[in-house]
Amino acid sequence: MTSENENLTSRARPRSSHKESAVSQPLLQIRDLRVAFSVGKKDREVLHGVDLDVFPGETVAIVGESGSGKSTTAAAVIDLLPGTGKVTSGSILLDGVDLTAANRRQMESIRGRDIGYVPQDPMSNLNPVWSIGFQVEEAVRANGLASTRKQTRERAIEVLKQAGLSDAERRMHQFPHQFSGGMRQRALIGIGLAADPKLLIADEPTSALDVTVQRVILDHLASLTREKGTSVLFITHDLGLAAERADRIVVMNQGEIVESGPSRIILESPQHPYTQRLVAAAPSIASQRIQSVVERRGLEHADEVLDAEPVVEVRDLVKDYKIRSGGFRSEPFRAVDQVSFAIPRGKTLALVGESGSGKSTVAKMVLQLEKPTSGSVLVDGADTSGMSRKEVFDLRSRMQPVFQDPYGSLDPLRSIGALIAEPLRVHGVGDEKSRRERVFELLEQVSLPREVAWRYPNELSGGQRQRIAIARALALKPSIVVLDEAVSALDVLVQDQILRLLADLQSELDLTYLFITHDLAVVRVAADMVCVMEQGRVVEQGTVDEIFTTPAQDYTKRLLAAIPGADIPLGGAR
C-alpha cells in the first residue's frame, strides 16, 4: 500500500470520535464489499472493496458524483440491487447479523422495522393508482405499528406531519400526480420513518425539497438521532447538507472510498484531488465563489432587464383544481393566483419558492400541458391559448421542457439513444445517420459516453437519467427551454458542467430559460431575474442581485437564510 493510501485510511477511520468511544461496536459494519453486474456472460464489478462503519446515533454522509457507487452501496445493504446486480464478496453486518447471508423472508422483516429506506426517485416508488394515504397506511400495517383502522389512520397522519406535510389529513385523499415533487418526497420520507428504524438509509432524501422544508426534514432526522439513537446513512450530492448534518463524510469515486473523516475537516481541508474537485464545484456552499461570479458578470438593474422585449410573457395566470375531500366530495384549490412575469430574449428567469408554491404548475401552463383557468401566456407576442393543434406542435419544436422527474419522463422500454432521438423523429429532422450523430453529440455535451446510447433508463443512476432528459430537450436546438428542477438530481461536478453548458448554449444560440428550482445558490449563479412564489402568488421579483442583496419580503429572507452550508469555509474557496 502506498503512503497516500495509508494516509487516506487513517483519515477514513478516525479514533477520536466521541460517539465511537462511547459505543465500540458499529451498528452497520461493511467490510471488503464488492458488487458486480452481469453484462452478457461477464461480470462488471462496480464496487471494489468498500469498508464502512456507521455507529449507533451517528449520521454518515456518502458523497461523490453520479455513478460513483453511493446508491449501489445503499442498495446492497438492503438487498435491493437492481437488475443483474449481486454481492460477489464481503460482509454487511447489522447489529452483528450478516445481511449477505439472510434469506428473502428475513430481509423482508428487516426492511422497514430495522432499516428504513427513503429512495431517490419519488414518482417511481409511489403507486400512481393508490392515494397517498392508502400507501402510508399500508406501510404502517406492514410494520405492525397499529392494530385498528382508526389507529392506522392516526399513525399515517402523524408520520406525514413529521415528514413536513402540515395539512396531512386533507392530503391523504390525493394521488401522487396531484402532489408536487417535493410533496411526494415528503410522503416517502414519512413511510421510511414510520417504524422508527435503527438505521435510516436516505438516498438523496431532500433532492426534490425546497430549502425551508429541507431544514424541517433534516431537523427531524437529527432529533431521531439524538432521542432514539437512530443511525442515518445519508447519500447526497449536496456538500452543504453533508457538512451541516453529518458527523462524518465518506467520499466515493468509481466504486471506491477515496477519503473519509469528520465533516468539517473533509470540506475545509480536502486531501484527495477528487475531493478537492468536488468542493471547488459546489455552488450550494461556496458563498464567496458565487459572489465573485456575480461580480465578474456585472450588475444589471431591474428596469434595464424588464424594459427589454419579452419572448415569454405571463399575464394574470390563474389555475384552480378540485381536490378530493373524501367519498365523492371535492373542494376548490387555487394552485396559481394572478401570476405575471416576462422573460426577455436570451435571459434566464428563475421561479423559486417552497414546494407546492405553484412553480411547476406555472411551467406546465407555459408549456401548454395544463390549460389555465384564466389569464394568458404569450410567446413572441402570440397568445398560446388560441393556437390550433398544429401551431402548438410547431411551438413545441422551439420550446422544450426538462422535467423534475427524469424517470417518469423516460420510457423504460426504449434505449437511451432512441429516447434522445425521439424529438428529431417526431419533428422530421434529418435522416437516421444524422440523428445518430446528433445523439452522440448530445451525450458528449452532458458528459456521458457513447455506450450509454444502447442502455436503458433503469440501468442508470438518477443523475445520469437527468442528464439524458437534458440531452433530449436540447436535441431540436430550441429557442426556449423550461427547466423544472433540471439540476436537482445532479452531483456537484455534473451540475457545474450542465450549468456552464446551459450558459454557453444561451450565449451561442440566444436561448431563453425559465428556470424552476429550490436551490437558491444555483439561482445566484445561473439566473438574471428571480420571481419568488408563495402559496400560488408572486410575492417578490427583480434581478438576482436585488433579490439576494436587498430582499424586501420576510418570506424571501427565510428562503435565503435556509441555504445549507453557506457559512462553512472551504478548502480552496476564494
C-alpha positions as CSV (number, residue, x, y, z in Angstrom):
1,M,0.0,0.0,0.0
2,T,1.3,3.5,-0.9
3,S,1.9,6.2,1.7
4,E,-1.0,8.2,0.1
5,N,-3.4,5.3,0.7
6,E,-2.2,4.8,4.2
7,N,-2.9,8.5,4.9
8,L,-6.4,8.1,3.4
9,T,-7.0,5.0,5.5
10,S,-6.1,6.9,8.7
11,R,-8.5,9.7,7.7
12,A,-11.1,7.1,7.0
13,R,-11.1,5.7,10.5
14,P,-10.7,8.5,13.0
15,R,-10.3,7.3,16.5
16,S,-11.2,10.5,18.3
17,S,-15.0,10.5,17.7
18,H,-17.0,10.8,20.9
19,K,-19.7,8.5,19.5
20,E,-17.2,5.8,18.7
21,S,-15.6,6.0,22.2
22,A,-19.0,5.6,23.8
23,V,-20.0,2.7,21.6
24,S,-17.3,0.4,20.5
25,Q,-19.5,-1.8,18.2
26,P,-20.8,-0.3,15.0
27,L,-24.5,-0.7,14.2
28,L,-23.6,-1.2,10.5
29,Q,-20.3,-2.7,9.6
30,I,-19.3,-3.2,5.9
31,R,-16.1,-5.0,5.0
32,D,-14.5,-5.5,1.6
33,L,-17.9,-5.2,-0.1
34,R,-17.7,-6.0,-3.8
35,V,-20.7,-5.7,-6.2
36,A,-20.9,-6.7,-9.8
37,F,-23.5,-6.5,-12.6
38,S,-23.7,-9.2,-15.3
39,V,-23.1,-7.9,-18.8
40,G,-23.7,-10.7,-21.2
41,K,-21.6,-13.6,-19.9
42,K,-19.2,-11.4,-18.0
43,D,-19.4,-9.7,-14.6
44,R,-18.6,-6.0,-14.4
45,E,-17.5,-5.0,-10.9
46,V,-18.8,-1.6,-9.7
47,L,-17.9,-1.7,-6.0
48,H,-14.3,-2.5,-5.3
49,G,-13.8,-3.5,-1.6
50,V,-15.8,-0.9,0.3
51,D,-15.2,-0.6,4.1
52,L,-17.7,1.5,6.1
53,D,-18.8,1.8,9.7
54,V,-21.9,3.5,11.0
55,F,-22.2,3.7,14.8
56,P,-25.4,4.0,16.8
57,G,-26.8,7.5,16.7
58,E,-24.3,8.6,14.1
59,T,-25.0,10.3,10.7
60,V,-22.6,9.3,7.9
61,A,-22.9,11.1,4.5
62,I,-21.7,9.4,1.4
63,V,-20.8,12.0,-1.3
64,G,-19.5,11.7,-4.8
65,E,-20.5,12.2,-8.4
66,S,-23.3,10.3,-10.1
67,G,-22.3,6.7,-10.8
68,S,-19.6,6.7,-8.1
69,G,-21.3,3.8,-6.2
70,K,-23.2,5.7,-3.5
71,S,-26.7,4.3,-4.2
72,T,-25.3,0.9,-5.1
73,T,-23.7,0.7,-1.6
74,A,-27.1,1.5,-0.1
75,A,-29.0,-0.9,-2.3
76,A,-26.5,-3.7,-1.3
77,V,-27.2,-3.1,2.4
78,I,-31.0,-3.7,2.0
79,D,-30.6,-6.3,-0.7
80,L,-32.4,-4.3,-3.4
81,L,-29.7,-4.2,-6.1
82,P,-31.3,-3.5,-9.5
83,G,-31.3,-5.9,-12.5
84,T,-28.4,-8.3,-12.5
85,G,-26.5,-6.7,-9.6
86,K,-25.2,-9.1,-6.9
87,V,-22.8,-9.0,-4.0
88,T,-19.8,-11.1,-5.0
89,S,-17.8,-10.9,-1.8
90,G,-17.5,-9.1,1.5
91,S,-19.8,-8.8,4.5
92,I,-22.6,-6.4,5.7
93,L,-23.3,-6.7,9.4
94,L,-26.3,-5.0,11.1
95,D,-26.1,-5.4,14.9
96,G,-23.7,-8.4,14.3
97,V,-26.1,-10.1,11.8
98,D,-24.6,-10.7,8.3
99,L,-27.2,-9.4,5.9
100,T,-25.5,-11.1,2.9
101,A,-26.4,-14.5,4.4
102,A,-30.0,-13.6,5.1
103,N,-32.8,-15.2,3.1
104,R,-35.6,-13.3,1.4
105,R,-38.1,-13.6,4.3
106,Q,-35.5,-12.5,6.8
107,M,-34.6,-9.4,4.7
108,E,-38.3,-8.5,4.3
109,S,-38.7,-8.5,8.1
110,I,-35.6,-6.3,8.4
111,R,-36.6,-3.8,5.9
112,G,-38.9,-1.1,7.4
113,R,-38.5,-2.3,11.0
114,D,-34.7,-2.3,11.4
115,I,-33.7,-0.5,8.3
116,G,-35.8,2.4,6.9
117,Y,-35.3,3.5,3.3
118,V,-36.0,6.7,1.6
119,P,-35.4,6.2,-2.2
120,Q,-34.1,8.8,-4.6
121,D,-36.9,8.9,-7.1
122,P,-40.4,9.5,-5.6
123,M,-42.6,9.0,-8.6
124,S,-41.3,5.6,-9.5
125,N,-41.7,4.5,-5.8
126,L,-45.3,5.5,-5.3
127,N,-48.2,3.6,-6.9
128,P,-50.0,6.1,-9.2
129,V,-53.4,4.5,-8.8
130,W,-53.4,4.5,-5.0
131,S,-53.9,7.5,-2.8
132,I,-51.0,8.8,-0.7
133,G,-52.9,8.0,2.5
134,F,-53.5,4.4,1.4
135,Q,-49.8,3.8,0.7
136,V,-48.7,5.3,4.0
137,E,-51.3,3.2,5.9
138,E,-50.1,0.1,4.0
139,A,-46.6,0.7,5.4
140,V,-47.9,1.3,8.9
141,R,-49.9,-2.1,8.7
142,A,-46.9,-4.0,7.2
143,N,-44.7,-2.9,10.0
144,G,-47.2,-3.8,12.7
145,L,-47.5,-0.2,14.0
146,A,-51.2,-0.2,14.5
147,S,-53.9,-2.8,15.1
148,T,-57.2,-1.0,14.3
149,R,-58.3,1.0,11.2
150,K,-58.5,4.2,13.3
151,Q,-55.0,3.7,14.8
152,T,-53.6,3.0,11.4
153,R,-55.0,6.3,10.0
154,E,-53.9,8.3,13.0
155,R,-50.4,6.9,12.7
156,A,-50.3,7.6,9.0
157,I,-51.3,11.2,9.6
158,E,-48.7,11.5,12.3
159,V,-45.8,10.3,10.2
160,L,-46.8,12.6,7.3
161,K,-46.8,15.5,9.7
162,Q,-43.4,14.5,11.0
163,A,-42.1,14.5,7.4
164,G,-43.3,18.1,6.8
165,L,-46.9,17.8,5.5
166,S,-48.8,20.2,7.7
167,D,-52.1,19.6,6.1
168,A,-51.6,15.8,6.1
169,E,-55.2,14.9,6.9
170,R,-56.6,16.7,3.9
171,R,-53.8,15.5,1.6
172,M,-54.3,11.8,2.5
173,H,-57.1,11.5,-0.1
174,Q,-54.9,12.8,-3.0
175,F,-52.9,10.8,-5.5
176,P,-49.2,11.1,-6.4
177,H,-49.8,13.0,-9.6
178,Q,-51.6,15.7,-7.5
179,F,-48.5,16.2,-5.4
180,S,-45.5,18.3,-6.3
181,G,-42.2,16.5,-6.5
182,G,-41.3,17.9,-3.0
183,M,-44.5,16.7,-1.5
184,R,-44.1,13.2,-3.0
185,Q,-40.6,13.1,-1.5
186,R,-42.0,14.0,1.9
187,A,-44.5,11.2,1.7
188,L,-41.7,8.7,1.1
189,I,-39.8,10.1,4.0
190,G,-42.8,9.6,6.2
191,I,-43.0,5.9,5.0
192,G,-39.3,5.4,5.7
193,L,-39.6,6.8,9.2
194,A,-42.9,5.1,10.1
195,A,-41.4,2.2,12.1
196,D,-38.7,4.2,13.9
197,P,-35.9,2.0,12.4
198,K,-32.5,1.6,13.9
199,L,-30.9,2.6,10.6
200,L,-32.3,5.0,8.1
201,I,-30.8,4.9,4.6
202,A,-31.7,8.2,2.9
203,D,-30.7,8.2,-0.8
204,E,-30.9,11.9,-1.8
205,P,-33.9,12.4,0.5
206,T,-34.0,16.2,0.0
207,S,-33.1,16.5,-3.6
208,A,-36.7,17.5,-4.5
209,L,-37.3,19.7,-1.5
210,D,-37.0,23.4,-1.1
211,V,-34.5,24.8,1.4
212,T,-37.1,25.5,4.2
213,V,-38.8,22.1,4.1
214,Q,-35.4,20.6,3.7
215,R,-34.4,22.1,7.0
216,V,-37.6,20.8,8.7
217,I,-37.0,17.3,7.4
218,L,-33.3,17.2,8.4
219,D,-34.1,18.7,11.8
220,H,-36.5,15.8,12.3
221,L,-33.8,13.3,11.3
222,A,-31.4,15.0,13.7
223,S,-34.0,14.6,16.6
224,L,-34.3,10.9,15.8
225,T,-30.5,10.6,16.1
226,R,-30.5,12.3,19.4
227,E,-33.6,10.9,21.0
228,K,-33.8,7.3,19.7
229,G,-30.2,6.6,18.8
230,T,-31.2,6.2,15.1
231,S,-28.3,6.0,12.7
232,V,-28.5,7.7,9.4
233,L,-26.7,6.7,6.2
234,F,-27.1,9.9,4.2
235,I,-26.4,9.8,0.5
236,T,-26.3,13.2,-1.1
237,H,-24.6,15.3,-3.8
238,D,-25.1,18.5,-1.7
239,L,-21.9,19.1,0.2
240,G,-23.5,21.8,2.2
241,L,-26.0,19.4,3.6
242,A,-23.3,16.9,4.3
243,A,-21.2,19.4,6.2
244,E,-24.1,20.7,8.3
245,R,-25.9,17.4,9.0
246,A,-23.3,14.5,9.1
247,D,-20.8,13.6,11.7
248,R,-18.6,12.0,9.1
249,I,-18.3,12.3,5.3
250,V,-17.3,9.4,3.0
251,V,-16.1,10.4,-0.4
252,M,-16.6,7.8,-3.2
253,N,-15.2,7.7,-6.7
254,Q,-15.5,4.9,-9.3
255,G,-16.7,2.4,-6.7
256,E,-14.0,3.1,-4.1
257,I,-13.8,5.2,-0.9
258,V,-11.0,7.8,-1.6
259,E,-11.3,9.9,1.5
260,S,-13.3,9.8,4.8
261,G,-13.3,11.7,8.0
262,P,-15.1,14.3,10.2
263,S,-17.3,16.5,8.0
264,R,-15.8,19.9,8.6
265,I,-12.2,18.6,8.2
266,I,-13.0,17.0,4.9
267,L,-14.6,20.1,3.4
268,E,-12.3,22.7,5.0
269,S,-9.1,20.8,4.1
270,P,-9.7,18.1,1.5
271,Q,-6.7,16.0,0.8
272,H,-7.6,13.8,-2.2
273,P,-7.6,15.5,-5.6
274,Y,-11.1,14.2,-6.3
275,T,-12.5,15.7,-3.1
276,Q,-10.8,19.0,-3.9
277,R,-12.6,19.0,-7.3
278,L,-16.0,18.3,-5.6
279,V,-15.5,21.1,-3.1
280,A,-14.4,23.6,-5.8
281,A,-17.5,22.8,-7.9
282,A,-20.1,23.2,-5.2
283,P,-22.3,26.3,-5.6
284,S,-24.6,25.3,-2.7
285,I,-21.9,26.1,-0.2
286,A,-19.2,28.2,-1.9
287,S,-20.8,31.5,-1.0
288,Q,-17.7,33.5,-1.7
289,R,-17.2,31.9,-5.0
290,I,-20.8,32.5,-6.0
291,Q,-20.5,36.2,-5.1
292,S,-17.3,36.5,-7.1
293,V,-19.0,35.0,-10.2
294,V,-21.8,37.6,-9.8
295,E,-19.4,40.4,-9.5
296,R,-17.5,39.4,-12.7
297,R,-20.7,39.1,-14.5
298,G,-21.6,42.7,-13.7
299,L,-24.8,44.1,-12.2
300,E,-28.0,44.7,-14.2
301,H,-30.7,46.9,-13.0
302,A,-34.3,45.7,-13.0
303,D,-35.5,48.5,-15.3
304,E,-32.9,47.6,-17.9
305,V,-33.9,43.9,-17.9
306,L,-37.7,44.4,-17.6
307,D,-37.8,47.0,-20.3
308,A,-36.3,44.6,-22.9
309,E,-38.6,42.9,-25.4
310,P,-40.1,39.8,-23.8
311,V,-40.1,36.4,-25.7
312,V,-42.3,34.8,-23.0
313,E,-44.9,36.8,-21.2
314,V,-47.3,35.5,-18.5
315,R,-50.3,37.7,-17.6
316,D,-52.6,37.2,-14.6
317,L,-52.3,33.4,-14.7
318,V,-54.8,31.5,-12.5
319,K,-55.2,27.7,-12.1
320,D,-57.9,26.1,-10.0
321,Y,-58.2,22.4,-9.1
322,K,-60.8,20.3,-7.4
323,I,-59.3,18.4,-4.5
324,R,-61.0,15.2,-3.3
325,S,-62.0,15.6,0.4
326,G,-63.4,12.0,0.9
327,G,-66.1,10.0,-0.8
328,F,-67.5,11.9,-3.8
329,R,-66.9,15.3,-2.3
330,S,-64.4,17.8,-3.5
331,E,-63.3,21.3,-2.7
332,P,-61.7,24.0,-4.8
333,F,-58.0,24.7,-4.6
334,R,-56.2,27.6,-6.2
335,A,-52.7,26.5,-7.1
336,V,-51.7,29.6,-9.1
337,D,-53.2,33.0,-8.3
338,Q,-52.7,36.0,-10.6
339,V,-49.1,35.3,-11.6
340,S,-47.5,37.7,-14.0
341,F,-43.9,38.0,-15.3
342,A,-41.9,38.5,-18.5
343,I,-38.7,36.9,-19.8
344,P,-36.6,38.9,-22.3
345,R,-34.9,37.1,-25.1
346,G,-31.7,35.5,-24.2
347,K,-32.3,35.8,-20.4
348,T,-33.0,33.4,-17.6
349,L,-35.9,33.9,-15.2
350,A,-35.8,31.7,-12.1
351,L,-39.1,30.8,-10.3
352,V,-38.2,30.0,-6.7
353,G,-40.3,29.1,-3.6
354,E,-41.3,26.3,-1.3
355,S,-42.6,23.0,-2.6
356,G,-46.2,23.4,-3.5
357,S,-46.0,27.2,-4.2
358,G,-47.1,26.7,-7.8
359,K,-43.8,26.9,-9.7
360,S,-44.2,23.6,-11.6
361,T,-47.9,24.4,-12.3
362,V,-46.9,27.7,-14.0
363,A,-44.3,25.8,-16.1
364,K,-47.0,23.3,-17.3
365,M,-49.2,26.1,-18.4
366,V,-46.4,27.8,-20.2
367,L,-45.7,24.5,-22.0
368,Q,-49.4,24.1,-22.8
369,L,-49.5,20.9,-20.8
370,E,-52.2,22.5,-18.5
371,K,-54.9,24.9,-19.5
372,P,-55.1,28.0,-17.3
373,T,-58.4,28.8,-15.6
374,S,-57.8,32.4,-16.6
375,G,-55.0,34.6,-17.8
376,S,-52.8,34.2,-20.8
377,V,-49.3,33.0,-21.9
378,L,-47.7,34.9,-24.8
379,V,-44.8,33.6,-26.8
380,D,-43.3,36.1,-29.2
381,G,-46.5,38.2,-28.7
382,A,-48.8,35.3,-29.8
383,D,-51.4,34.1,-27.2
384,T,-50.9,30.3,-26.9
385,S,-54.5,29.8,-25.6
386,G,-55.9,30.5,-29.1
387,M,-53.5,28.3,-31.0
388,S,-54.5,25.3,-33.2
389,R,-53.1,21.8,-32.6
390,K,-50.6,22.3,-35.5
391,E,-49.5,25.7,-34.1
392,V,-49.0,24.2,-30.6
393,F,-47.0,21.3,-32.3
394,D,-44.8,23.8,-34.1
395,L,-44.4,25.8,-30.9
396,R,-43.0,22.8,-29.1
397,S,-40.2,22.4,-31.6
398,R,-38.8,25.6,-30.2
399,M,-39.9,25.4,-26.6
400,Q,-38.7,22.2,-24.9
401,P,-39.0,21.0,-21.3
402,V,-36.7,19.3,-18.8
403,F,-39.0,17.9,-16.1
404,Q,-38.3,17.4,-12.4
405,D,-38.7,13.6,-12.5
406,P,-36.4,12.1,-15.1
407,Y,-37.5,8.5,-14.7
408,G,-41.2,9.4,-15.1
409,S,-40.4,11.2,-18.4
410,L,-38.3,8.4,-19.9
411,D,-39.9,5.3,-21.5
412,P,-38.3,2.3,-19.6
413,L,-38.8,0.1,-22.7
414,R,-36.7,2.2,-25.0
415,S,-33.0,2.6,-25.3
416,I,-31.3,5.9,-24.3
417,G,-30.3,6.6,-27.9
418,A,-33.9,6.1,-29.1
419,L,-35.2,8.4,-26.3
420,I,-32.8,11.2,-27.2
421,A,-33.6,10.9,-30.9
422,E,-37.4,10.8,-30.4
423,P,-37.9,14.6,-30.8
424,L,-35.9,14.5,-34.0
425,R,-38.1,11.7,-35.4
426,V,-41.3,13.3,-34.3
427,H,-40.5,16.6,-35.9
428,G,-38.9,15.0,-39.0
429,V,-35.4,16.4,-38.5
430,G,-32.7,14.6,-40.5
431,D,-32.2,11.0,-41.5
432,E,-31.2,8.0,-39.4
433,K,-27.5,8.6,-39.7
434,S,-27.6,12.3,-38.9
435,R,-29.9,11.6,-35.9
436,R,-27.5,9.0,-34.6
437,E,-24.6,11.5,-34.8
438,R,-26.7,14.1,-33.1
439,V,-27.4,11.7,-30.3
440,F,-23.6,11.1,-29.8
441,E,-23.0,14.8,-29.8
442,L,-25.6,15.4,-27.2
443,L,-24.3,12.6,-24.9
444,E,-20.9,14.2,-25.1
445,Q,-22.4,17.6,-24.2
446,V,-23.9,16.1,-21.0
447,S,-20.7,14.2,-20.1
448,L,-21.9,10.6,-20.9
449,P,-20.0,8.1,-23.0
450,R,-21.4,6.9,-26.4
451,E,-22.0,3.4,-25.0
452,V,-24.9,4.8,-22.9
453,A,-27.0,5.1,-26.1
454,W,-27.6,1.3,-26.0
455,R,-28.5,1.1,-22.3
456,Y,-32.0,1.6,-20.7
457,P,-33.2,4.1,-18.1
458,N,-33.3,1.5,-15.2
459,E,-29.6,0.9,-15.7
460,L,-28.7,4.5,-15.0
461,S,-28.5,6.4,-11.8
462,G,-30.9,9.3,-11.0
463,G,-28.3,11.9,-12.0
464,Q,-27.5,10.1,-15.2
465,R,-31.2,9.9,-16.1
466,Q,-31.4,13.7,-15.6
467,R,-28.6,14.2,-18.0
468,I,-30.4,12.2,-20.6
469,A,-33.5,14.3,-20.1
470,I,-31.5,17.5,-20.6
471,A,-29.8,16.0,-23.7
472,R,-33.2,15.2,-25.2
473,A,-34.5,18.7,-24.5
474,L,-31.6,20.1,-26.4
475,A,-32.0,17.8,-29.4
476,L,-34.1,20.2,-31.5
477,K,-31.9,23.2,-30.6
478,P,-34.9,25.1,-29.2
479,S,-35.1,28.8,-28.5
480,I,-37.0,28.5,-25.2
481,V,-36.2,25.8,-22.6
482,V,-38.3,25.3,-19.4
483,L,-36.1,23.7,-16.8
484,D,-38.2,22.3,-13.9
485,E,-35.6,21.3,-11.2
486,A,-33.2,20.4,-14.1
487,V,-30.1,20.1,-11.9
488,S,-31.7,18.9,-8.7
489,A,-30.6,15.3,-9.1
490,L,-27.1,16.0,-10.3
491,D,-23.9,15.8,-8.3
492,V,-21.9,19.0,-8.0
493,L,-19.4,18.2,-10.7
494,V,-22.0,17.4,-13.3
495,Q,-24.2,20.2,-12.0
496,D,-21.4,22.6,-12.7
497,Q,-20.8,21.2,-16.2
498,I,-24.5,21.4,-17.0
499,L,-24.9,25.0,-15.8
500,R,-21.8,26.0,-17.8
501,L,-23.2,24.1,-20.8
502,L,-26.6,25.9,-20.4
503,A,-24.8,29.2,-20.2
504,D,-22.7,28.6,-23.2
505,L,-25.7,27.4,-25.3
506,Q,-27.6,30.5,-24.1
507,S,-24.8,32.8,-25.3
508,E,-24.3,30.9,-28.6
509,L,-27.9,30.4,-29.6
510,D,-29.6,33.3,-27.8
511,L,-31.7,30.8,-25.7
512,T,-34.4,31.9,-23.2
513,Y,-34.7,29.9,-20.0
514,L,-37.5,29.5,-17.5
515,F,-35.5,28.0,-14.6
516,I,-37.6,26.4,-11.8
517,T,-35.5,25.4,-8.7
518,H,-35.4,25.3,-5.0
519,D,-31.6,25.6,-4.9
520,L,-31.1,29.4,-4.4
521,A,-27.3,29.1,-4.7
522,V,-27.8,27.7,-8.3
523,V,-30.1,30.7,-8.9
524,R,-27.4,33.1,-7.9
525,V,-25.0,31.5,-10.5
526,A,-27.4,30.8,-13.3
527,A,-30.3,33.4,-13.4
528,D,-30.7,37.0,-14.5
529,M,-34.1,37.6,-12.8
530,V,-35.9,36.0,-9.9
531,C,-39.6,35.6,-9.1
532,V,-40.3,34.4,-5.6
533,M,-43.6,32.5,-5.2
534,E,-45.5,31.7,-2.0
535,Q,-48.8,29.8,-2.0
536,G,-49.5,30.4,-5.7
537,R,-48.7,34.1,-5.7
538,V,-45.6,36.1,-6.8
539,V,-44.6,38.0,-3.7
540,E,-41.3,39.5,-5.0
541,Q,-39.4,39.8,-8.2
542,G,-36.4,41.6,-9.6
543,T,-32.8,40.9,-10.7
544,V,-30.8,38.3,-8.9
545,D,-28.6,40.8,-7.2
546,E,-31.5,42.9,-6.0
547,I,-33.3,39.8,-4.5
548,F,-30.2,38.3,-2.9
549,T,-28.7,41.6,-1.6
550,T,-31.8,43.5,-0.5
551,P,-34.8,41.1,-0.2
552,A,-38.0,43.0,0.7
553,Q,-40.2,40.2,1.9
554,D,-39.7,38.2,5.1
555,Y,-40.5,35.0,3.2
556,T,-37.6,35.7,0.8
557,K,-35.3,36.3,3.7
558,R,-36.3,32.9,5.2
559,L,-35.5,31.2,2.0
560,L,-32.1,32.8,1.8
561,A,-31.3,32.1,5.4
562,A,-32.1,28.4,4.9
563,I,-29.3,27.8,2.2
564,P,-27.3,24.9,3.7
565,G,-23.6,25.3,4.4
566,A,-23.3,28.9,3.3
567,D,-21.1,29.8,6.3
568,I,-18.7,27.0,6.0
569,P,-15.2,27.9,4.9
570,L,-14.0,25.6,2.1
571,G,-10.6,24.5,1.2
572,G,-9.5,26.4,-1.9
573,A,-12.6,28.7,-1.8
574,R,-11.9,32.3,-2.8
